[in-house]
Amino acid sequence: PPPPPPPPPPFFFHAEARNRDAQESRGLGDVYKRQVVAGGSISGLLAAREIAKNGHSVLVLEEGFEVGSPEHCGCLVSKSALNDLGIEPSVKSFECKINSAKIFFPNDNHFNLDSRNQKIIVVNRRELDKQAARQAKDNGAEIIVKASFKNKTLNKIETTIGEFDCKVFVDCRGASVLVNKNKDGTYPTAQYEVYADWIKKDQVEVYLDQEKFPGFFAWIIPSGDGVGKVGVSGNLVSSISTINEFLENKGNFSVIRKIYAPIWIKGPIKQFVHGNTVIVGDAAGQAKPTTAGGIYSCGMAGIFAGQSISKYLKTNDESDLRNYETLWRNKFGKEFEKQILARKILSRIDNSTVNKIFNLITPEIIEDVSKKDDFDFHTNSIIKLLGLKGTLGTAQALIGNEIKKLIPS
């Protein structure tokens, strides 16, 4: 008897064939190429949403077992940033709002910032990413988990689930892409999710100490009353022993989740577009150099990239594809340059200097920052908190002439 027929290919190949048949029926034939996004985080999903919204085929490959995991993020974001991203937090993705930030110096002195005007919230990043995934899917994108990018040729993408035609490849694989190329731009980081009665549901805490957390800080970000994320990072620190020591000094706690991951602190890479490859999000160094936060800056990069790719697919003009980089740098470029400079300055001062600088902070400065400044573009806050405009001579004596570059002309 003849051999049994081979098993049918997986569903997504059926879907691809149907999509290609539909394209050919419209007269496009061999010019059909789908867009492939490697990485199902906020930047990749919003890029896919924008591409699909404009009627183009796009496939998102997420190497994890679910969209939104593992979660490395501190999950602080402003409501205005989410509005720009086109995401209204759901009941599941909203955790709490932040009314204040408590900043501790090495000598244990501290000050409080009132952050109510900045409308900062804490989100459940797993659920937020799933909201973005639903938006992408509802607009026509296809999403597959447990599927990883392997290799790219000119017009094809090799993955762990097969090979795909690809006109534009969107690389959103995260900071690991940069870490593997340049370890000097990364800091080791540990973040634990803990239960502890010393966590207040509406207050962020930041701990500055150049000996314990050189070049960075420790943080406490609540996700509710008595529960939140505690993290540490710094240049060449032992993240495990450092976070354990920090927690033991805080008091009683129970750890319910541990995450270890490097953060990238050197800012954006030189070029976001290489031929038909578009690099977006953490893979492009688009998280804040000062805090490594990236929901807004990486999410907007996804939107700019998706819109630029959509236009390119209509015009075939490569300048439309490269316009993504122009859009992102016009919005975030100057702010990131100042954040990189602020990081360089603050990373080379000692605890004594930190204490002296922050002794210059007056109640008027704190009130001005609380009332007027922007969480998403916070270099202004750094300038004010260092007292630069009013006491440039003192700050310059402590830090050096490079401080002048931070002050707007």
Secondary structure, DSSP 8 states (H G I E B T S, - for coil): ----------HHHHHHHHHHHHHHHTT-GGG---EEEE--SHHHHHHHHHHHHTT--EEEEE-SSSTT-S-----EEEHHHHHHHT----TTTEEEEE-EEEEE-TTS-EEEEE-GGGTEEEE-HHHHHHHHHHHHHHTT-EEEES--EEEE-SSEEEETTEEEE-SSEEE---THHHHHH-GGGEE-EEEEEEE-TT--TTEEEEE--TTTSTTS-EEEEEEETTEEEEEEE-TT--HHHHHHHHHHHH---EEEEEEE--EE-S---S-SEETTEEE-GGGGT-S-TTT---HHHHHHHHHHHHHHHHHHHHH--HHHHHHHHHHHHHHHHHHHHHHHHHHHHHHT--HHHHHHHHTT--HHHHHHHHHH--SSS-HHHHHHHTTTTT-HHHHHHHH-GGGGGGS--
